[in-house]
Amino acid sequence: MFSQIKHWARTIKTDAHAVYLAARDPRIPWFAKILAIAVAAYALSPIDLIPDFIPVLGYLDDLIIVPAGIWLVVALVPADVMDEYRAKAREAAGRPTSRAGMIAIILLWIASASLLGWIGYRYWTRGPA
């Protein structure tokens, strides 16, 4: 069972890289490209949207969200194109990282913290009712 999990994890990493490579291919429909760019940026980002130290939810993106996004992109990309990029991803020496994905997640965290701060400020400065 452990070997199956390791194989599945390697497949996800390879598919994330293949999706990253396929996002620039002109043979892919525009809606699949947009989704591929978003999924690749998130999957290859060094920062998670939900940090892993948060119990249960921290691994939710790694176990459900990323594989579901990759599965959807793979379903939208023609099979021959996806096979071509899977082969290229297997041959690649290193995996890319997504700075754009990292920046987007950092901006999302900053926006969320700002919104929570504003809501807290409005709530506690309302005064007595």
C-alpha positions in Angstrom: 0.0 0.0 0.0 2.8 2.4 0.8 4.4 1.8 -2.6 1.1 2.7 -4.2 0.9 6.0 -2.3 4.5 6.8 -3.3 3.7 6.0 -7.0 0.5 8.2 -6.8 2.5 11.1 -5.3 5.1 10.8 -8.0 2.4 10.8 -10.7 0.8 13.9 -9.2 4.2 15.7 -9.2 4.8 14.6 -12.8 1.3 15.7 -13.9 1.7 19.1 -12.2 4.9 19.7 -14.2 3.2 18.4 -17.4 0.2 20.7 -16.8 2.7 23.6 -16.4 4.3 22.7 -19.7 1.0 22.1 -21.5 -0.4 25.5 -20.4 1.6 27.2 -23.2 0.7 24.8 -26.0 -1.4 26.4 -28.8 -3.3 23.1 -29.3 -5.1 23.5 -26.0 -8.4 25.4 -25.8 -8.3 28.8 -24.0 -10.4 27.7 -21.1 -8.1 24.7 -20.4 -5.1 27.0 -20.6 -6.5 29.3 -18.0 -7.3 26.4 -15.7 -3.9 24.8 -16.4 -2.1 28.1 -15.5 -4.1 28.4 -12.2 -3.6 24.8 -11.2 0.1 24.7 -12.1 0.7 28.0 -10.3 -0.9 26.7 -7.2 0.5 23.2 -7.4 4.1 24.4 -8.0 3.9 27.3 -5.5 6.3 26.9 -2.5 3.6 28.3 -0.2 0.2 26.6 0.5 -3.0 28.5 0.7 -3.8 26.5 3.9 -0.6 25.9 5.8 0.1 22.2 6.6 0.5 22.8 10.3 -3.3 23.4 10.5 -4.8 20.0 11.5 -6.8 18.2 8.8 -7.4 21.4 6.7 -3.6 21.8 6.1 -3.4 18.7 4.0 -6.8 19.1 2.4 -5.3 21.1 -0.6 -2.5 18.5 -1.0 -4.8 15.5 -1.0 -8.0 16.9 -2.7 -7.7 20.3 -4.3 -4.5 19.9 -6.2 -5.3 16.3 -7.5 -8.8 17.4 -8.5 -7.5 20.4 -10.4 -4.9 18.3 -12.2 -7.5 15.7 -13.0 -9.8 18.4 -14.5 -7.0 19.9 -16.6 -6.0 16.4 -17.8 -9.6 15.7 -18.8 -9.7 19.0 -20.8 -6.4 18.6 -22.6 -6.2 16.2 -25.6 -4.7 12.9 -24.6 -1.9 12.9 -27.2 -0.8 16.4 -26.0 -0.9 15.4 -22.4 1.1 12.2 -23.1 3.8 14.4 -24.9 4.1 16.7 -21.9 4.1 13.9 -19.4 7.1 12.4 -21.2 8.8 15.8 -21.2 8.1 16.2 -17.4 9.6 12.8 -16.7 12.7 13.7 -18.6 13.2 17.1 -16.9 15.9 17.2 -14.3 14.2 19.6 -11.9 10.7 20.7 -11.1 9.8 24.4 -11.7 8.5 26.5 -8.9 5.8 29.1 -9.4 6.7 32.6 -8.1 3.4 33.9 -9.5 1.5 31.3 -7.5 3.5 32.2 -4.4 2.8 35.9 -4.9 -0.9 35.3 -5.5 -1.2 33.3 -2.3 0.7 35.9 -0.3 -1.6 38.6 -1.7 -4.6 36.5 -0.8 -3.3 36.1 2.8 -2.7 39.9 3.1 -6.1 40.7 1.7 -7.8 38.2 4.1 -5.8 39.6 7.1 -6.7 43.2 6.1 -10.4 42.3 5.7 -10.5 40.5 9.1 -8.7 43.5 10.7 -11.2 45.9 9.1 -14.2 43.8 10.3 -12.7 43.6 13.8 -12.1 47.4 13.9 -15.6 48.1 12.8 -17.0 45.7 15.3 -15.1 46.9 18.3 -15.3 50.7 17.6 -19.1 50.7 17.1 -19.5 51.7 20.7 -22.2 50.6 23.2 -25.6 49.9 21.7 
